[in-house]
Amino acid sequence: MRNANPYDILTDAFDMGEITDIADDYCEPGYTLSEGARGSAFGDWNKPRLANIMARMGFDLAWLDEWTRCEHCNNAFRTQPDSYSWKMHGAFLEDACEMICGDCLAENPEWITDEIMNDPRRALTIDIDLAADGWHMIPGDAWRNGWYGQEDKPEEVVAQYVPEGHDYIFVIDSVGQFELAFRLWIREA
């Protein structure tokens, strides 16, 4: 990296992947930009000079391996947990090869439901009104998977509760230190 003016340092940082992206705002629940901030920059902030330049330019600093930018609204959401109860507020849509935040997915629920439907290895982690699209939750307690004997398996839940000719989606109900709870939603195909 050149040790020259701030423009050269920033250009090199982007070229070398030390700064990977800039988001307009946060959409992750519980996070807001600092007062007067222009956005959030994702980078490797182990280089104090680089972090200082971005901070002086008015950007909040976020670690590049913990955050991503929504491809639709350009706002930031976490990709790594910040607590035991954290659930991703977004998703990677494999078909479109895009990271999409929970706010944009809530506005366009078919983007995520079409992607994860009928796959016992994938689940919805954001709040979406599935009932509005004809989905029905299987009543009763949530299933649990984790340590200490909590071994509900999505494949077995599907085999037992999904009637032939129905689609299904799993929704993560809660996450804890040693378990996660999930629910099953179905609708006629």
N, C-alpha and C positions, 0 to 999 in steps of 0.2 A: 504494500500500500504506500502510495506517495505521501510524504510528510510535508504537504504544501498547504495551499489555501483550503478553506472549508468546502468549496465546490469540488475540488479534486478528491478530497477525502471522502465526501459523500458519493461521488461517482464511483470511486474504487470500492466503497463499501457495498453498493448495490451490485456492482459487477462480480464481486467476490462472495456474494450471498450473506454478508454480515448484516445487511438490512434487506429484508425480503419483501416487505409490503407496507403500505400505509392505509389505515382505515379512517373513514370520516368521523365515526362515533362508535360507541359501544352499544350492542343490543343484548349482551349477556346480562341476565337479571342481577341486580346488585352493583353494577359498575356504571360509572359516569365519567365523562372527561373532566379533567381539572378545569377550573374556571379559566376561560380565555384560551384553552388549548385548541389547536387547529385540527387535531386528529390524533391517532395513535399509530406510532411506528413500531413495526415488529423487527427485532434485530437481536444480535449477540452483543449485549451491553457490557461485556467484560473489558472493552476498551474505553476507558473513561473519556478520552478526547472525543470519540465518536458520539457517545451518549451526551456529553456536554453540548456538542454542536446541535444535535437534534432537540435537546431540551431548550436551548437558547432560541431555536427556530420556532418554538411553541408547540412541540409535540409531546404527548404522553409517551412513555416508553414501555413496551410490552415485549416479553421474551418470544422469539420467533418459534420456539418449539412448544409453546403453550397456547398460542392464539392463531386464529386465521380470520380472513376477511370474507364476508358473504359476497358471492358473485353477483347478487342482484341489487342489494341496497348499499353495499360497500361499508357496512358496519362490522365491528369485531365481535367474535364470540370465542370462548375458550375451547380448546381441543384436549386439554389436560385438566384433571380435577384440582379444585382448591379446597375441598373438604370431603369428608366421608359421604355426605349426602348429595354430592354434585351429580347432576345429569346433564348431558350435552344439550345445549340450547341450539340445536341445528343438526345437520346430517351431511354426510358425503353421499351424493347421488351418483352411484356408479354408472348408470345409463347415460347421464349427461356429463359425467366427470366434473362435477361442480360441488363446492362447499356452499351450502345454503343455510342461513340462520333460521331459528325457530319462528321469528316474526314473519318472514317471507313464506315459510312453509304453512303457517297458520292461515295466511291469506290465500294460499294455493295448496290445500291439503292433498290433492290428487298427486302432486309431485312426489310426496313421500309415501302415501298409501299404495300407489301403484308399484313403487320400488320395493317395498318390504313385504307386500302382501304374499301370503302363502309360503313364507320362509321362516322356519322355526328358529333360525340362527340370528334373526334381526328383529328389532323392536323399536317402537316409537318412544322417544324420550321427552317430547314436548307436549304441551296441552293443546289438543285440537278437538273440535266438536265433531267427533266421529258419528254421533247419532244423527246429525244433520245430513250426513251422506248415506244413511240407511244401515249403519253398523249397530249391532246390539251387543252389549257386554254380557258375558256369561256371569250370572249372579253368584254370590258367595264370597268367601274369603279369597284374598289374592294367593297365588301360588308363590312359593319361596324357593330360592336356590342360594346356597352358600355353604358355610362351614357348620359344623355341629349338627349334622343330621338333616339339614334342610336341603333336600335333594330332588325337588320337583323338576322334571325334565320337560321342556316345551314339546318335544316330539311325542311324549306319552300323553300330554294334555291334549294335543291335536287329535291323536288317535281316539281318545275317550270322548271328547266334547264337540268335535266339528262334524256335523252331518254331511253326508255326501251331497255334492252340488253347492257347497258354501265356500266362500273365501274367508280367510281369517287374518288377523293382525294381532301381534302381541304389543302390549303397552307396558313400559316400566312404570310401576306404581310408586315405588320408593327404593332408595339405595341407602344402605347402612355400612358400617365398618366390616361386617362379616356376612352380609346377605344382600340380595335384592329381591323385591317383590314384583310380580308381574301379573297382568290380567289378560284375558283373551276376549277379543271382539270378533264377531262373525257377521256375515251378511250373505244373502243368496247371490250366487254367481250370475 
